[in-house]
Amino acid sequence: MLFLKLSKMIYFKSYLRLILLLFICSSYHNSTFSQTNSIQTGVTNKLTINLRNEIGVSTSANVKGDAVVNNKAELELKEDSKITKNFSSEDDPGISGDFVVTPTGSSFNLTGLVAANEYIIKKAEFSSEITNQDPTTGELIGNGEPVSGDASSSLFTNMVLDVEQTNSSFTSSFSSNF
């Protein structure tokens, strides 16, 4: 009888183990697993070209002692003057460029940029004078000590062509597991 009770108990334990094993297997088999992944990449190449033209006059003076400085700079251009506001070439008005992208960086090869100015001067007067005499009375100013210094008046032109290349890249990623 003890054998019968022991055998029923073993049978019952085995039966419970089997049910538990089936429950675990069935719940694992019916489980839901989802995954969402997203990776976005991009590259931006930007080219900026600016042309700036300047023409003008400047005056400067540096003196030591009591002095009167008289600087004069006048400039008047004729209406026929040609001042370039954009860039190209009359023979070939096309500007071309090639972006070269490599795994380690990028570069830009640009051809066809031409800018030319033709300033036709109608009137120009430049003079500089340093004196230690009062211009109205003609008398020496200050204590009559010697005066030293320099003064200048001049014409300047400046043409600046700025070419700026900007390369940027981005990577964004999103991942969700549930």
C-alpha positions as CSV (number, residue, x, y, z in Angstrom):
1,M,0.0,0.0,0.0
2,L,2.8,2.2,0.8
3,F,4.1,1.4,-2.7
4,L,0.8,2.5,-4.2
5,K,0.8,5.8,-2.4
6,L,4.3,6.5,-3.3
7,S,3.7,5.7,-6.9
8,K,0.6,7.9,-7.0
9,M,2.6,10.7,-5.5
10,I,5.4,10.3,-8.1
11,Y,2.8,10.1,-10.8
12,F,1.2,13.3,-9.5
13,K,4.6,15.1,-9.3
14,S,5.4,14.0,-12.8
15,Y,2.0,15.2,-14.0
16,L,2.5,18.6,-12.4
17,R,6.0,18.9,-13.9
18,L,4.6,18.1,-17.3
19,I,1.8,20.7,-17.0
20,L,4.3,23.3,-15.8
21,L,6.7,22.5,-18.7
22,L,3.8,22.7,-21.2
23,F,2.7,26.0,-19.7
24,I,6.2,27.5,-20.0
25,C,6.6,26.3,-23.5
26,S,3.2,27.5,-24.7
27,S,3.7,30.9,-23.1
28,Y,7.2,31.3,-24.7
29,H,5.8,30.2,-28.1
30,N,2.9,32.7,-28.0
31,S,5.0,35.7,-26.8
32,T,5.1,38.8,-28.9
33,F,8.4,40.5,-29.8
34,S,8.6,43.7,-31.8
35,Q,11.6,45.8,-32.8
36,T,11.7,49.1,-34.6
37,N,15.0,50.6,-35.9
38,S,15.5,53.7,-38.0
39,I,18.8,55.2,-39.2
40,Q,18.8,58.4,-41.2
41,T,21.9,59.9,-42.7
42,G,22.5,63.0,-44.9
43,V,25.2,65.2,-46.3
44,T,24.9,68.9,-47.1
45,N,27.4,70.8,-49.3
46,K,27.0,74.5,-49.4
47,L,28.9,77.0,-51.6
48,T,28.8,80.7,-51.0
49,I,30.5,83.2,-53.3
50,N,30.7,86.9,-52.6
51,L,32.3,89.7,-54.6
52,R,33.0,93.1,-53.0
53,N,34.5,96.1,-54.7
54,E,35.7,99.2,-53.1
55,I,37.3,102.4,-54.3
56,G,38.0,105.4,-52.2
57,V,40.4,107.9,-50.7
58,S,42.2,108.0,-47.4
59,T,44.1,110.5,-45.5
60,S,46.4,110.1,-42.5
61,A,48.7,112.3,-40.4
62,N,51.0,111.7,-37.4
63,V,52.8,114.7,-35.9
64,K,55.0,115.4,-32.9
65,G,54.7,118.9,-31.6
66,D,52.4,121.8,-32.3
67,A,51.4,121.7,-36.0
68,V,48.6,122.3,-38.4
69,V,47.9,119.4,-40.8
70,N,46.0,120.0,-44.1
71,N,45.2,116.8,-46.0
72,K,43.1,116.8,-49.1
73,A,41.8,113.8,-51.1
74,E,39.1,114.2,-53.8
75,L,38.1,111.6,-56.3
76,E,35.3,111.7,-58.9
77,L,34.7,108.9,-61.3
78,K,33.2,109.2,-64.8
79,E,29.9,107.5,-65.4
80,D,31.6,105.2,-68.0
81,S,33.5,103.5,-65.2
82,K,32.9,99.8,-65.0
83,I,32.5,98.4,-61.5
84,T,31.8,94.7,-61.4
85,K,29.0,93.7,-59.1
86,N,29.0,90.0,-60.2
87,F,31.4,87.6,-61.6
88,S,31.7,85.7,-64.9
89,S,33.4,86.0,-68.1
90,E,32.2,87.8,-71.3
91,D,33.6,85.0,-73.4
92,D,32.2,82.2,-71.3
93,P,29.5,83.3,-68.8
94,G,29.4,79.9,-67.1
95,I,30.8,79.1,-63.7
96,S,31.2,75.5,-63.0
97,G,32.3,73.5,-60.0
98,D,32.6,69.9,-58.9
99,F,32.1,68.6,-55.4
100,V,34.5,65.7,-54.7
101,V,33.4,63.6,-51.8
102,T,35.6,60.9,-50.3
103,P,35.3,58.8,-47.1
104,T,37.8,61.1,-45.4
105,G,36.4,64.5,-46.5
106,S,35.4,66.5,-49.5
107,S,36.6,69.3,-51.7
108,F,35.3,71.7,-54.3
109,N,36.9,72.5,-57.6
110,L,35.7,75.8,-59.0
111,T,36.4,77.3,-62.5
112,G,35.2,80.3,-64.4
113,L,35.2,83.1,-61.8
114,V,36.3,86.4,-63.4
115,A,35.7,89.9,-62.2
116,A,37.1,93.1,-63.8
117,N,36.8,96.8,-62.9
118,E,37.6,99.8,-65.0
119,Y,37.7,103.0,-63.1
120,I,37.8,106.1,-65.3
121,I,38.8,109.1,-63.2
122,K,37.2,112.4,-64.0
123,K,38.9,114.4,-61.2
124,A,41.4,113.5,-58.6
125,E,43.3,115.9,-56.2
126,F,45.6,114.7,-53.5
127,S,47.7,116.9,-51.2
128,S,49.2,116.8,-47.7
129,E,50.8,119.6,-45.8
130,I,52.2,119.9,-42.2
131,T,53.2,123.3,-40.9
132,N,53.9,125.0,-37.6
133,Q,52.5,128.4,-38.9
134,D,49.1,129.6,-38.1
135,P,47.2,129.6,-41.5
136,T,45.4,132.9,-40.8
137,T,48.2,135.0,-39.2
138,G,51.3,133.3,-40.5
139,E,52.9,133.3,-37.1
140,L,54.6,130.3,-35.6
141,I,52.3,128.3,-33.3
142,G,53.3,126.7,-30.1
143,N,56.7,127.6,-28.6
144,G,58.5,127.5,-32.0
145,E,60.0,124.0,-31.4
146,P,60.7,122.0,-34.5
147,V,57.8,119.8,-35.7
148,S,58.2,116.3,-37.1
149,G,55.6,114.0,-38.6
150,D,54.1,112.6,-41.7
151,A,50.9,113.1,-43.7
152,S,49.5,111.4,-46.7
153,S,46.5,111.3,-48.9
154,S,45.9,108.4,-51.3
155,L,43.6,106.5,-53.5
156,F,42.8,102.8,-52.8
157,T,40.9,100.1,-54.6
158,N,40.1,96.7,-53.2
159,M,38.4,93.8,-54.9
160,V,37.6,90.8,-52.7
161,L,36.2,87.5,-54.0
162,D,35.3,85.2,-51.1
163,V,34.6,81.6,-51.8
164,E,33.4,79.6,-48.9
165,Q,32.6,75.9,-48.9
166,T,30.8,74.2,-46.0
167,N,30.4,70.4,-45.8
168,S,28.3,68.8,-43.1
169,S,26.9,65.4,-42.5
170,F,24.5,63.9,-39.9
171,T,23.3,60.6,-38.7
172,S,20.3,60.0,-36.5
173,S,19.1,56.7,-35.2
174,F,16.0,55.5,-33.4
175,S,15.5,52.1,-31.8
176,S,12.6,50.7,-29.8
177,N,12.1,47.2,-28.5
178,F,8.8,46.0,-26.9
